[in-house]
């Protein structure tokens, strides 16, 4: 996957204070339209609806809100509070730190590159085209995502990861410190080259589940995954493929249309369909071909959509004119 694009924006910041009583941060909101660098923003920061904001080496002492249809692109940000991205808003952070939580409230999407955050929550089912895409990110707390697309690459989630009703869920070259649960992914789930320290459950996913470097959902260069607990795959529409993994618990499958397991080191037991996989060989061959084309197409679309949104944000900020701080 390609790393984030650099966005260059021109514009200004508008400071709106709402009284001086109480602590210095109380009631203070900075509206960002355009670009700024090298300053501290006291209190909260708001990117107004349908506007674009580009920040570099900025400290925000409060919370950040990206309003409906707005864009926030940042490098080297330190945000001491939470970040909320509203419907059709876009957040793109590189080499940044968010001390609080990042919340997706039906956003266009969220991209985190080399960024540390506490926790992530998404109610993106109100916008099924939304996404979380990470590269080199670290999450200290839990990740709980509903709806949209989910790609965790070269990242660390120190606690549990749970996705529900995603378009698809991919975990590549990453570490999950707690449990991993993927339920109802329309176009399936892929995990490769990763470490999962808790139990893993894949339930009711469409197209396929691929736990390994190659299979019906495509090739992955990251290789072997290590699973510290049990791996359970149930109710997959399509093929559930488990290949080239180290599984310290059991590998169990029930209710899948087809299963395939090869080249794994399973220290526990093969259970259910994985213990009987020889009976599934014919069905597996029949299901592989349509799965690969459908899943690959959707992953390519995400890259195209993200690139186009960054270009739109640049144009909007350019139209704002030079900063006047």
JOGIDA-V513020 format. One record per backbone hydrogen bond with DSSP energy under -0.5 kcal/mol. NH is the residue of the N-H (numbers start at 1). CO is the residue of the C=O. If there is no record, write none. Layout:
nh: [NH:NH]
co: [CO:CO]
//
This chain:
nh: [8:9:12:14:16:17:18:26:28:29:29:30:31:31:32:32:33:33:34:36:38:41:42:44:45:46:47:48:50:51:53:54:55:56:57:59:60:61:61:62:64:65:66:67:67:69:70:71:72:73:74:75:76:78:79:80:80:81:83:84:85:86:86:88:89:90:91:92:93:94:95:97:98:99:99:100:102:103:103:104:105:105:108:109:110:111:112:113:114:114:116:117:118:118:120:121:122:123:124:126:127:130:132:133:134:135:136:138:139:140:140:141:143:144:145:146:147:149:150:151:152:153:153:154:156:157:158:158:159:161:162:163:164:165:167:169:170:171:172:173:175:176:177:177:178:180:181:182:183:184:186:186:187:188:189:190:191:192:193:195:196:197:197:198:200:201:202:203:204:205:206:208:209:210:211:211:212:212:218:220:223:225:226:227:228:228:229:231:232:233:234:235:237:238:239:240:241:241:242:243:244:246:247:247:248:248:249:251:252:252:253:254:257:258:260:262:265:266:267:267:268:268:271:271:273:274:275:276:276:277:279:280:281:284:285:286:287:288:289:291:292:293:294:295:296:297:298:299:300:301:302:303:304:305:306:307:308:309:310:311:312:313:314:315:316:317:318:319:320:321]
co: [6:7:33:31:29:15:27:23:25:16:27:44:14:29:30:46:12:31:52:54:56:59:40:28:63:30:65:46:68:48:71:34:73:36:75:39:78:41:59:43:82:45:84:47:65:87:67:51:90:53:92:55:94:58:97:60:78:62:101:64:103:66:84:106:86:70:109:72:111:74:113:77:116:79:97:81:119:83:101:121:85:103:89:89:131:91:133:93:112:135:96:138:98:100:142:102:144:104:146:123:124:127:149:110:151:112:153:115:156:117:138:118:160:120:162:122:164:130:168:132:170:134:151:172:137:175:139:156:141:179:143:181:145:183:148:188:150:190:152:192:155:195:157:175:159:199:161:201:163:203:166:184:167:185:208:169:210:171:223:174:226:176:195:178:230:180:232:182:234:234:185:206:239:189:209:241:191:210:215:213:220:244:194:246:196:226:198:250:200:252:202:254:205:236:207:258:209:239:260:211:262:225:245:265:227:246:229:269:231:250:271:233:236:238:240:242:245:264:247:265:247:249:251:269:253:271:272:272:273:274:276:277:278:280:281:282:283:284:285:287:288:289:290:291:292:293:294:295:296:297:298:299:300:301:302:303:304:305:306:307:308:309:310:311:312:313:314:315:317:318]
//
